[in-house]
């Protein structure tokens, strides 16, 4: 009987070692106590330069220095699809790399959860961003006015495509594309005549789409087309989350967030600073209390 017991003990010990806080594959990590704030930077985010400046402004508002860990480099081509940020990956980043992960997109309703809700504090939102309807055809300014002989370009696995196939199936001619970057480029060059696209993807490549022959308007016919941009914080850092929330509020009220959008040529009706009273909705699957 001793050998099975010894074997089980060895297995348990191995599992414990595998999840030690200093193991890079673990989702637990030692609490960082340095003065500087370490931000994860995702260069696959089309607004990453804005996010870097926003993180720096947050840190300065708290009297601290911002340092950066580049989590992901820019994609090699417009046809390379970005991989979603999964829960385990995010927890490992919080455990070993960063205090704060800015630039996360979160729903303005509790119907959609964040990638690591159970282990992440979400800050208050600092931006509101929307999906947009883009048209290069005169007098076509909405899904309602889009005839079936004008194909609608959408990212194949994007949220607008999901709602179009669910709510408006058979009422449009589809032109699916693999990536949002490809869609933005096709609209810019005229290869696509109409499309549904996340505003940061469009405006990061075409700061003034009107001058490039594109009409841009809101998507009124589909739900959940406006989202918050927030930052994620390790769940064992509630005080840090409160401090960052305060910094974000100050930056919004002082107009600093709007100035950063203008600096990066992102100021438009579909990428705007969050309101001072905007708050992240509580998740349907996790009670923060």
ChimeraX attribute file (.defattr): number of C-alpha atoms within 10 A of each C-alpha:
attribute: neighborCount
match mode: 1-to-1
recipient: residues
	/A:1	5
	/A:2	7
	/A:3	8
	/A:4	9
	/A:5	10
	/A:6	11
	/A:7	11
	/A:8	12
	/A:9	12
	/A:10	12
	/A:11	12
	/A:12	12
	/A:13	11
	/A:14	12
	/A:15	11
	/A:16	11
	/A:17	13
	/A:18	14
	/A:19	15
	/A:20	16
	/A:21	17
	/A:22	15
	/A:23	15
	/A:24	16
	/A:25	17
	/A:26	19
	/A:27	21
	/A:28	18
	/A:29	19
	/A:30	11
	/A:31	14
	/A:32	15
	/A:33	7
	/A:34	7
	/A:35	10
	/A:36	15
	/A:37	23
	/A:38	21
	/A:39	27
	/A:40	26
	/A:41	24
	/A:42	23
	/A:43	17
	/A:44	16
	/A:45	20
	/A:46	17
	/A:47	18
	/A:48	17
	/A:49	15
	/A:50	20
	/A:51	22
	/A:52	21
	/A:53	17
	/A:54	21
	/A:55	28
	/A:56	19
	/A:57	21
	/A:58	24
	/A:59	21
	/A:60	14
	/A:61	17
	/A:62	14
	/A:63	11
	/A:64	14
	/A:65	16
	/A:66	18
	/A:67	18
	/A:68	20
	/A:69	14
	/A:70	13
	/A:71	15
	/A:72	13
	/A:73	11
	/A:74	12
	/A:75	14
	/A:76	9
	/A:77	10
	/A:78	15
	/A:79	14
	/A:80	13
	/A:81	15
	/A:82	15
	/A:83	7
	/A:84	8
	/A:85	12
	/A:86	11
	/A:87	16
	/A:88	15
	/A:89	16
	/A:90	21
	/A:91	23
	/A:92	18
	/A:93	23
	/A:94	27
	/A:95	23
	/A:96	20
	/A:97	21
	/A:98	24
	/A:99	24
	/A:100	27
	/A:101	26
	/A:102	22
	/A:103	25
	/A:104	17
	/A:105	17
	/A:106	23
	/A:107	20
	/A:108	20
	/A:109	16
	/A:110	14
	/A:111	12
	/A:112	15
	/A:113	17
	/A:114	19
	/A:115	20
	/A:116	19
	/A:117	19
	/A:118	15
	/A:119	19
	/A:120	22
	/A:121	22
	/A:122	27
	/A:123	24
	/A:124	25
	/A:125	27
	/A:126	24
	/A:127	22
	/A:128	22
	/A:129	22
	/A:130	20
	/A:131	25
	/A:132	24
	/A:133	23
	/A:134	29
	/A:135	26
	/A:136	21
	/A:137	15
	/A:138	9
	/A:139	10
	/A:140	18
	/A:141	19
	/A:142	20
	/A:143	23
	/A:144	12
	/A:145	9
	/A:146	19
	/A:147	13
	/A:148	12
	/A:149	8
	/A:150	17
	/A:151	17
	/A:152	23
	/A:153	25
	/A:154	27
	/A:155	23
	/A:156	16
	/A:157	13
	/A:158	17
	/A:159	18
	/A:160	23
	/A:161	21
	/A:162	15
	/A:163	15
	/A:164	19
	/A:165	13
	/A:166	10
	/A:167	13
	/A:168	14
	/A:169	13
	/A:170	11
	/A:171	14
	/A:172	18
	/A:173	15
	/A:174	19
	/A:175	17
	/A:176	17
	/A:177	17
	/A:178	16
	/A:179	19
	/A:180	26
	/A:181	23
	/A:182	19
	/A:183	27
	/A:184	29
	/A:185	17
	/A:186	17
	/A:187	24
	/A:188	19
	/A:189	12
	/A:190	16
	/A:191	12
	/A:192	21
	/A:193	20
	/A:194	29
	/A:195	26
	/A:196	28
	/A:197	27
	/A:198	23
	/A:199	23
	/A:200	22
	/A:201	19
	/A:202	26
	/A:203	21
	/A:204	18
	/A:205	16
	/A:206	19
	/A:207	16
	/A:208	15
	/A:209	16
	/A:210	11
	/A:211	9
	/A:212	14
	/A:213	16
	/A:214	21
	/A:215	20
	/A:216	23
	/A:217	16
	/A:218	20
	/A:219	22
	/A:220	14
	/A:221	13
	/A:222	15
	/A:223	11
	/A:224	17
	/A:225	18
	/A:226	20
	/A:227	19
	/A:228	25
	/A:229	23
	/A:230	25
	/A:231	25
	/A:232	26
	/A:233	23
	/A:234	23
	/A:235	18
	/A:236	12
	/A:237	15
	/A:238	14
	/A:239	10
	/A:240	18
	/A:241	22
	/A:242	14
	/A:243	16
	/A:244	22
	/A:245	21
	/A:246	16
	/A:247	17
	/A:248	26
	/A:249	21
	/A:250	16
	/A:251	21
	/A:252	18
	/A:253	14
	/A:254	11
	/A:255	11
	/A:256	16
	/A:257	24
	/A:258	19
	/A:259	16
	/A:260	19
	/A:261	21
	/A:262	13
	/A:263	12
	/A:264	15
	/A:265	16
	/A:266	25
	/A:267	17
	/A:268	14
	/A:269	13
	/A:270	21
	/A:271	23
	/A:272	18
	/A:273	24
	/A:274	23
	/A:275	14
	/A:276	15
	/A:277	8
	/A:278	15
	/A:279	17
	/A:280	17
	/A:281	16
	/A:282	17
	/A:283	17
	/A:284	12
	/A:285	12
	/A:286	11
	/A:287	9
	/A:288	9
	/A:289	3
